[in-house]
């Protein structure tokens, strides 16, 4: 491996670990191979929940790589239970169109070279985003006499929304800090696409 590739792989692995940590997963097993890195990650909140992640070091992720990953993911699901294991596939460069589509059809979390591959919340210009609990939303709707649809929108494709794993229909709570105004909180409804 060249020194340049070593640095790229090290930074990619560090970023993916930070993203998993943000989503409250800890690495319980890490295996390095010539063309990929496998990570078994356990939820900090529920040890029965797992993410089986593969970071492909190939130039592109195609059908062959994808099918090999599916085989290993299916083994994990047999061992831990179908509903307890989620998949994550990271491409160091890119996915073929077919591979990306097939991964999404199988509900695999995909991170491409176009997605942030580091914890974006470590940057001082990116405010903290969290998925708002439903109990808090009920109180908010009663207090302000509004409904979910009245909240300002945020796209599911927003990098911060992707980073926390929010889905359409969920509400994201955004904490902003200012030297003048102190801390403010904003709520945004996650939507698939803009209605403009």
N, C-alpha and C positions, 0 to 999 in steps of 0.2 A: 504494500500500500504506500502511495506517495505521501509525503508530509502534508501536502495541501488537502488530500482526501482525508487523512487522519483528523485534521483540524475540523473539516466540514462535518465528518461523522460525529466527532466529539461534541460540537456545538448543536447539531441536530438532536442527538441523544439527550443532552442537557435540557434543551428546549422542550422536548416531548415529556421528559420527566417533570418539568415545571408545570406543564399543562395538566398532566395527570394529578399532580399534587394539588393544584387549584381545584380540581373536581373531586378532591378528597379520596384519592387512590394512592396506595403505597405499593412499591415494587417488592414482590416476594421472591421472584426468580428472574434472572437476566442471563440470556445465553447469546453469545456472539458467534456468528458463522461468517463465512467469506462474503456472502452477498446479502445478508440480512441479520437483524438483531431481533430476538423475541423477548417480550416482556410479559410476565404474568403479574397482574396487578389486582390487589384485593381492596375492596372498599373499606375505608376507615370507619364508616358508620354501620356497616353490616358485612361481616366477614364471609357470608355466603355469596355475596355479589362480587363478580370478577370481570375484569377487562383483559382479554388476550390480545396483545398488541404485537404487530410486526412492523419493523422499519426496514423497508427495502432499500438496499444500497445500489441497485441496478439503475441503469440510465432511464428505463421506463418500466412501469408495472403493467404487464400485459396479462393475457388469459392464463398462461402457464404458471406464472407467479401467483396469480389470484387463486387458481384451483389448488395449488400446493398449500396456500394459506388456509383455504376453506377446509381442506382435509384435516389439518392440525386443529383448527377451530372446532370442527365437529367432534374431534377426540376430546377436547376440553369440555364441550357441552355434554358428551356422554358421561364423562367423569363427574362433573359438577351439577348437571341438570340444565336443560335447554334454556329455562327462564333465568338462570343465574349467571350466564356468561354472555358478555357483549364483545363485539369485535372492534378493533381499531387497526387500520392499515395506513401506513405513512409512506409516501413516495419521496425519495430524496430529490428526484427531479420531476417526473410527470407520470400520469396514468394514461393508458390508451382510452379512447372514448368508450369502447365496449367494457373494459375492465372497471372503469368508474361507474358506469350504469349498472353493471351486474352487482358490484359491491353495495351500491345504494339500494338495489332491489332486495338484497339479503340483509338490509338494515345494519350495514357495517359503517362505522364512523370513519370517514375518509379525510385525511389531511394531505393536501397537495402542495406543490411549491408556491401556489398562489395564496395559500392560507398562512396566517401567522404561525410560526413553528417555535414560538417562545411565549413566555407569560407576558402578554401585552400590558397587564396591569402594573408591572414594575416601572413603566414609564410614567413620569410625573404629569404628563398631559392627558393620561387616560384615567378617568374616574373609575372607582370601584363599582362593579355591576354584580348583582346577585339576583337569583330567582326569588320573587316575593312569595312567601307562604300564603296559602288560600285564606287562613284565619285572619291575617292582617288585611288582606284585600276586602274581606267582608266588612270589617270595621271601617275601612277607608270609603267604601261605596255608601255605607249608611251615613257616615259623617258628612260627606259632600253631596249626598243624594245624586249619585251618578251610577252608570253601569260600565262594565268592562269596555264596551265599544266606544265610550266617550273619552277614553284615555288617549294621549298622543301615541303614535305608532313608532315602532322600530323594526327594521327588516331582519328576518332570520339570517340573512347573509352578512349582517354587520359583524365585523371581526370580534367585538366584545361579546355579542350574543353567541357566536360560534364558540368562543373560548369557554363560556360557562355552560354551554350545552342546552340553552333554552329552546323550546319548541314553539311553533305558532300556537297562539291562544294563551300562552303563559305571560305573566307580567314580570318585567325586569325592574328592579329598584336600583336607582343610580345615585351614588353618594358623591357630591361635589364639594371640594374644600376651597375656600377663598380667604385670603388674608383680611378682606374687607367685610364680606358677608358671613363669614364663619362656614358652617356646614349646611348644605341644602340637600334635600332628597327629591328626586323626580321619579315618576312611574311611567313606564312605557309598555304598551301592548305589543307583543311580538307577532308580526304578520308575515305571510309568505311573500307578498309583493305589494308595492305601493299602488294606491288607487288614484293616482294623479293622472 
